[in-house]
Amino acid sequence: MALGKGRLEAFSDGVIAIIITIMVLEMKVPHGDSIEVLKPFIPVFMTYVLSFIYVGIYWNNHHHTLQAVKSINGKTLWANLHLLFWLSLIPFVTGWMGENHFAKWPVMCYGFVLLMNGIAYTILVKNLVRHHGEHSLLAQAFGEDWKGKISVILYAVAICLSWFSPVGALGLYVLVAGIWFIPDKRIENKLTHHDADSQL
């Protein structure tokens, strides 16, 4: 049965806003008025910035994806909740990694959460494609989704690398964020062309 997508969008936006709020609240105010007291907070702030970018990327792509669909189904609701579950763990691993100055296990767990977010988003998109058909606007926009596949591979490599070089693993997390930081125009371009064709 086809369902409206409005409530799913509103709920997802609310959860993502709470996730960002929790992350910033985890950054405790330092005691003292000297610039020196900020030094221990540099890793925490760096981790917060990286996680903020990741959450922003997911919000951006989630918004664009739902613009390309007309309806959802029950499986989509569960797939979306699955994605939100892994997104909701980002504040925890962000705080743990920042507080421990990029130690091995926190960096590894951070990568695992990013990996699961990537997989969860892929599941959500595949469910929407099945719901709308292989020739739908969404299916055409995503195509083979090499960007998503490469990201998941890089996460897996980074998790293994974190055992030997947490800094190297962190570099791969930054690389993936950089790949996605530039807005993905696939859906936007398809929507633009579709609207132009509809007006002809």
ABEGO torsion letter per residue (X at the ends): XBBBAAAAAAAAAAAAAAAAAAAAAABBBBBEABAAAAAAAAAAAAAAAAAAAAAAAAAAAAAAAAAABABBBAAAAAAAAAAAAAAAAAAAAAAAAAAAGGBAAAAAAAAAAAAAAAAAAAAAAAAAAAAAEAABAAAAAAEAGAAAAAAAAAAAAAAAAAAABAAAAAAAAAAAAAAAABBBAAAAAAAAAAAAAAAX
